[in-house]
Amino acid sequence: MNKNNHTDHEVTRAVIYCRVSSTRQKLEGSGLDSQEHRCRQYAELQGYEVEAVFPDDASGGGDFMNRPGMVALLSYLDAQPNKNYVIIFDDLKRFARDTEFHIKLRREFQTRGASIECLNFKLDDSPEGKFVETIFAAQGELEREQNRRQVIQKMKARVEKGYCVFSAPVGYKYVADRGHGKILVRDEPVASILAEALEGFASGHLQTQAEVKRFLESKPAFPKDTPEGEVRWQRVQRILSHLTYAGYVEAPRWGVSARRGHHEPIISLETFERIQERVKGKAKAPARKDISEDFPLRGFVLCDDCGEPMTSCWSKGRSKLYPYYLCDTRGCENQRKSIPRDKVEDGFAEILKSLQPTRQLFALAKAMFKDAWNMRLSQAHRDKDEIAKLLRDAEKQIEILLERIVEADNASVIKAYEGKIAKLEREKLLLAERAAQVVPPKGRLEEFIEPALEFLGNPWNLYENGSLAFKRTVLRLAFAEPLRYSMQSGYRTAETAFPFKVLAEISTSKGEMVEPRGVEPLTS
């Protein structure tokens, strides 16, 4: 409909609709501005008065009601039912690139008494005009689907070659590389924080997803989801299930199985598989806000009477708050009987300080570590040979299954064979990675032994100066089971971890070291 359909004494009201396909085009390009400029020129030429402009940066596919700008335009028309408007847009493709929604959107405007005018296409309400308009809309839909198919094909090819094509997960960023194009690289220091969190969860040092969440929230450099410094559960779950961190890429919806990527991994594939086993084996624990730096022993110290973990609280006095540990188990003899925090934590400090070995025992522990390392190194070489054999067996099984697929003509049988092959391929990836890592490189002895000796030499120092997550790690490394606390007599005998138990047995042993020359009598 053009200006000839309106009376001469009435100024025609118009609104402009502009759209680009993505936010990136909106920010980096000038598509919206140029569309609005051309539409305003057209309105001025036709003698229309432009009342409003409605921009969109949503994709052309799908329901137009998912576009904020279009929803706002229709709401604007609904708010003024007694006025007739002309909707101006730059190109038919900006209106709708889907035949079905094009027709529906035309009806939405018709029911509101609005007409539409396009700069690059003359709309005609005759049967022939509607036919041509439908053909153009179908052509736009065809182009959109062809573009989508082409993009997916290119992305699929990149994944098949070992490149990630999706949004960079936290801990990574994309950089341009001459040989690879856009490739993921570690984004420090976030990548190292994630490595510590993932390794900690896989090993059990961070026992629950709640502890992983608190660990990430305790790191100032890790990006937070809320102004209050919280990391949402959804992000924690995505981090724990993201295969990209193990150095692999996959696209199951495109039929691309897991394969080694060109980016540097944050953790090993074996560590990733252990994480998946832990995630599937135990539901996430709720994050408790009362587990904080104020009460690091909460949950680790048990009530000696009922054997349940003690809780903690702040009690309000006349002029300030006082911290307490207490048992809150119903039916316990000591239920709600408070123990000053200093009494509980000072007693724990004495226990942890008593674990520090003497200088002689420390030297002996160092020698034991080196002997154990050499034994482990010899075993590692034997393990590597065994893994290589398992790898060859897996390859033979895959070859046999492929031959059976060629011979099979039953769809369900073929699907079962394909499932077994996918499982064997995953096993091959694990075996290949294990074979490459089972023998530690030179220099790893010092890398491993120094933190271990530092911990054995003075666990209290590490506990006292560490974060909450580190404190709880020290608790699990130093003690084989939680400590029991009696209201009457204090701490029971602690069940220490194996290294401290061995050192304690050596220090209390009455035996003497054998002379270097042996036990046989000396002869000339």
C-alpha positions, 0 to 999 in steps of 0.5 A: 500500500502506498501514499495514494491509498491515504487521504490528502489531508491526513499525514500517514504515520509510519514506523521503521523495522530494521534487522541484522542477523547477529549481535556481532553485525550490530556491534561491528557493522553499520547494517542497522544504521544504513537500513534506518537511513534508507527507510527514513529517506523513503518515508520522507519521499512518500510524505510519511511521518516516522514515529518510531524505529524498532531494531533487531539483531536476532537470526532470520530463522524461527518464530518472529515472536522470538525477536525482541524488536518485532515483539515491541513493534506489535505491542506498539501497534496494539497500544494504539488500535485506532491509528493506522500505520505503515511498516517500512523495512529495507528488504524482504529478507529483513521481514522473515526468511521463513515462508510459514512465518512470513505469511503469519507475520503478514496476517498479524499486521493485517489484523492490526490495520497496518500495511507494509512497504518494502524498499526493494520489493513492491508488495501487491495484494493481487493473487499474482502479487501474493504468489510472487511474494510467497516465491521470494519468501521461499527463496529467502528460506532456501538461502538461509537453509543453504547457508546454515548447511554450508556453515555446519559442513565447515564446522564439522570438517574443522571438528573432524580435523581436531579443532574446537569450533564452539564457544571457548570454555572458561579457561581457554580463549581463541587466538589466530594462528598462521598454521591452524587458523583460530585455535584454543589456547590456555587462558591463564591464570584461570586454566591453572585454577581449573586444573587444580579444581579438576585434579582435586575432584578426581583425586577426592581432595575436593570430595563434592561438587559443592567443594569444587564450587567453593574452591572456584569462588575462593579464587579472585582471578576466576570469573564469577557469575554474580556480583556477589562472587558466586559461581552458579551450579550450571557452570560447575557441572559444565566444567566437570563434564567438558571433554575439551579440558582433556584435550579432545573434541567431539560433536555427537549431533554431527556424528563426530566421535571424540578425537585428539584436539590440537589445543593444549589439555588442562587435564588428562583423559584418564583424569576426565574419566575419573571425574565422570565416574565420580559425578555419576556415582554420587549426587551433588552435595548442597553448598552450605554457607556455614562451612567457611574460614570461620569453622574449618573443622566443621564436618571433620570433627565427630561427636564422640558420643553419637559419632555424627559430625559436629556443627558450628555457630556464632552465638550473640553475647552482650557486646559481640558474637562468640564462635562455638562448635556443637553436636546437633544430633537429635537424641545425643546426650550432648545435643546443643551443648556448645564448645568454644571454638578455640578449645576445639581448634587449639586441641587440633593444632596440638595433634597436627603439630605432633605429626612433625617428624624429627630431622633424622626421620625426615631424612629417612623419609626422603630416602624412602621416597627415592627408593619407592620412586625407583621401584615405581619407575621400573614398574612403569616400564613394565606397565607401558609394555602391557598397555601397548599389548592391550592397545594392539588387542583393541585395534584387532577387535575393531578390525573384526567388528568392521568386517562383521558390519560389512557382512551384516544386513540387520540394522539392529546388529549393525548398530550394536557393532557400531556401539562396541566400536565406539566404546573400543575407540574410547578405550584406545584413546585412554590406552594411548594417553596412558602409554604416553604418561605412564613413564614419568620424564626426567625431573619429575622426581623432584617435582613430586617429592618436594611438595610431599616432603614439605607436607610431611615436614610441617603439616601444621604450617601448610594448614595454618597458612592455607585457604579453606579448600587447602585446609580441608585437603590437609585434613584428608591427607593427614588423617585416615578418618575424621577425629572424635571429640569428647565433651569430657576428655577432648580428642580421642586418639587420632587415626593418622594417614599411612605416611605419618603412621610409618614414621611414628612406628619407626620413631618408637621402634627399639630396633637398630639399623643394620651395619653397612657391612652386614651381620656376618662376623668379620674375617681377615 
